[in-house]
Amino acid sequence: MSQEIENVKVLIIGSGPAGYTAAIYAARAGLSPVIYTGVQPGGQLTITNDVENYPGYPEGVMGPQMMEDFKKQAERFGTEVRYGVVTKVDLDQRPYSVWVDDNKQILAQTVIVSTGASAKWLGIESETRLNGKGVSACAVCDGFFFRGKDVAIVGGGDTACEEASYLANICSKVYMLVRRDELRASLIMQKRVMNHPKIEILWNHETEEILGEEEVNGVRVRNNKTGEERTLAIAGFFVAIGHQPNTSIFEGKLDMDENGYIITTPGHTTTNVKGVFACGDAQDHEYRQAVTAAGTGCMAALDAERFLAAQE
């Protein structure tokens, strides 16, 4: 017996700050949104311990608790939150076909993409074990916790240089671990880190192990030219080797830049497909903050609401 195909006015794919905010606005507009959480319900914030830079939480909040608050607020207005992964989409004609977990098919009048992005990691055991306990992929998010302390950051591109500069303003010392004998960053960013008195660049160095039991207290590094190993006493370890937007199922269907971020109309969340909107880190390679993701989630819901109103 064939499975009945469900019709949805607003389908939201992804459940971080962008997705939940889009759901709150769409639900309050009476659009009965359905949100699929994806493989990581709540997004990257669910692996973030303390969030101190989101307005409205004067004492700070644990990342998972904050996402639970977002979820409850979305549900309060009638959002249907479902656990499942969107595995395939057909955006050739409205209503758009979306498949969840490879079997359930949904027809969506509008689609809001809020699938986020994932930080690239080194892939070592100690990095995973100490994630959120001194290991971070966001200096702007977590650098404040290490003010006045020594930290290390891995990477050689613009992001790594920007984050090293940021950390140097609040930390006592920043070790910059660069795998090669040169930086990939723009010339102005290279000069900034090379001339900063608090930043020490360790060329040709790779991370062997991050040290500590309950929290980071050091890192063992190796010079890949000489083989020499040394241990750095640090309290925080930052990984800045890039992010990967979670947009692979939209390849060939939505316009993207060379790194896979969905291209939206400046000042809006509209994509090249009418009725499909993108918000949060899936389309933002610049800021990648919870508050900016939430802002674009609001925009996406308003854009979807206006689009639906124009169709009637």
ChimeraX attribute file (.defattr): number of C-alpha atoms within 10 A of each C-alpha:
attribute: neighborCount
match mode: 1-to-1
recipient: residues
	/A:1	3
	/A:2	4
	/A:3	8
	/A:4	9
	/A:5	11
	/A:6	11
	/A:7	15
	/A:8	19
	/A:9	19
	/A:10	27
	/A:11	28
	/A:12	31
	/A:13	24
	/A:14	30
	/A:15	31
	/A:16	30
	/A:17	32
	/A:18	35
	/A:19	36
	/A:20	33
	/A:21	25
	/A:22	32
	/A:23	36
	/A:24	25
	/A:25	22
	/A:26	30
	/A:27	22
	/A:28	15
	/A:29	14
	/A:30	12
	/A:31	20
	/A:32	19
	/A:33	29
	/A:34	22
	/A:35	26
	/A:36	22
	/A:37	24
	/A:38	22
	/A:39	14
	/A:40	17
	/A:41	22
	/A:42	25
	/A:43	25
	/A:44	19
	/A:45	21
	/A:46	17
	/A:47	15
	/A:48	20
	/A:49	18
	/A:50	19
	/A:51	20
	/A:52	18
	/A:53	18
	/A:54	15
	/A:55	9
	/A:56	9
	/A:57	11
	/A:58	9
	/A:59	9
	/A:60	15
	/A:61	18
	/A:62	15
	/A:63	20
	/A:64	20
	/A:65	16
	/A:66	20
	/A:67	22
	/A:68	15
	/A:69	13
	/A:70	22
	/A:71	24
	/A:72	16
	/A:73	16
	/A:74	25
	/A:75	17
	/A:76	13
	/A:77	18
	/A:78	19
	/A:79	24
	/A:80	17
	/A:81	20
	/A:82	13
	/A:83	16
	/A:84	18
	/A:85	18
	/A:86	22
	/A:87	16
	/A:88	17
	/A:89	16
	/A:90	15
	/A:91	19
	/A:92	10
	/A:93	10
	/A:94	15
	/A:95	18
	/A:96	20
	/A:97	20
	/A:98	21
	/A:99	16
	/A:100	17
	/A:101	13
	/A:102	11
	/A:103	12
	/A:104	15
	/A:105	19
	/A:106	19
	/A:107	20
	/A:108	23
	/A:109	20
	/A:110	24
	/A:111	30
	/A:112	29
	/A:113	30
	/A:114	34
	/A:115	29
	/A:116	29
	/A:117	22
	/A:118	16
	/A:119	16
	/A:120	13
	/A:121	17
	/A:122	16
	/A:123	8
	/A:124	12
	/A:125	10
	/A:126	18
	/A:127	23
	/A:128	14
	/A:129	15
	/A:130	19
	/A:131	18
	/A:132	18
	/A:133	19
	/A:134	25
	/A:135	23
	/A:136	23
	/A:137	24
	/A:138	18
	/A:139	24
	/A:140	15
	/A:141	18
	/A:142	23
	/A:143	24
	/A:144	15
	/A:145	16
	/A:146	19
	/A:147	18
	/A:148	14
	/A:149	18
	/A:150	23
	/A:151	30
	/A:152	25
	/A:153	26
	/A:154	25
	/A:155	24
	/A:156	23
	/A:157	19
	/A:158	20
	/A:159	19
	/A:160	28
	/A:161	28
	/A:162	19
	/A:163	21
	/A:164	31
	/A:165	20
	/A:166	16
	/A:167	29
	/A:168	24
	/A:169	15
	/A:170	18
	/A:171	22
	/A:172	15
	/A:173	21
	/A:174	28
	/A:175	20
	/A:176	23
	/A:177	24
	/A:178	23
	/A:179	20
	/A:180	17
	/A:181	13
	/A:182	12
	/A:183	19
	/A:184	16
	/A:185	17
	/A:186	11
	/A:187	10
	/A:188	10
	/A:189	18
	/A:190	18
	/A:191	12
	/A:192	14
	/A:193	22
	/A:194	13
	/A:195	10
	/A:196	14
	/A:197	10
	/A:198	20
	/A:199	23
	/A:200	17
	/A:201	19
	/A:202	18
	/A:203	18
	/A:204	17
	/A:205	24
	/A:206	20
	/A:207	19
	/A:208	16
	/A:209	16
	/A:210	27
	/A:211	21
	/A:212	16
	/A:213	11
	/A:214	10
	/A:215	17
	/A:216	23
	/A:217	18
	/A:218	21
	/A:219	22
	/A:220	15
	/A:221	20
	/A:222	20
	/A:223	19
	/A:224	15
	/A:225	12
	/A:226	9
	/A:227	11
	/A:228	10
	/A:229	14
	/A:230	13
	/A:231	14
	/A:232	16
	/A:233	16
	/A:234	21
	/A:235	22
	/A:236	29
	/A:237	30
	/A:238	26
	/A:239	22
	/A:240	26
	/A:241	18
	/A:242	17
	/A:243	18
	/A:244	17
	/A:245	20
	/A:246	20
	/A:247	19
	/A:248	13
	/A:249	13
	/A:250	18
	/A:251	11
	/A:252	8
	/A:253	14
	/A:254	20
	/A:255	16
	/A:256	19
	/A:257	9
	/A:258	7
	/A:259	10
	/A:260	20
	/A:261	23
	/A:262	28
	/A:263	19
	/A:264	19
	/A:265	11
	/A:266	7
	/A:267	8
	/A:268	15
	/A:269	26
	/A:270	23
	/A:271	19
	/A:272	15
	/A:273	15
	/A:274	14
	/A:275	23
	/A:276	25
	/A:277	30
	/A:278	33
	/A:279	31
	/A:280	30
	/A:281	30
	/A:282	26
	/A:283	29
	/A:284	21
	/A:285	17
	/A:286	8
	/A:287	12
	/A:288	19
	/A:289	19
	/A:290	19
	/A:291	16
	/A:292	18
	/A:293	27
	/A:294	20
	/A:295	17
	/A:296	27
	/A:297	32
	/A:298	24
	/A:299	23
	/A:300	32
	/A:301	32
	/A:302	18
	/A:303	20
	/A:304	27
	/A:305	20
	/A:306	12
	/A:307	17
	/A:308	16
	/A:309	9
	/A:310	8
	/A:311	6
	/A:312	5
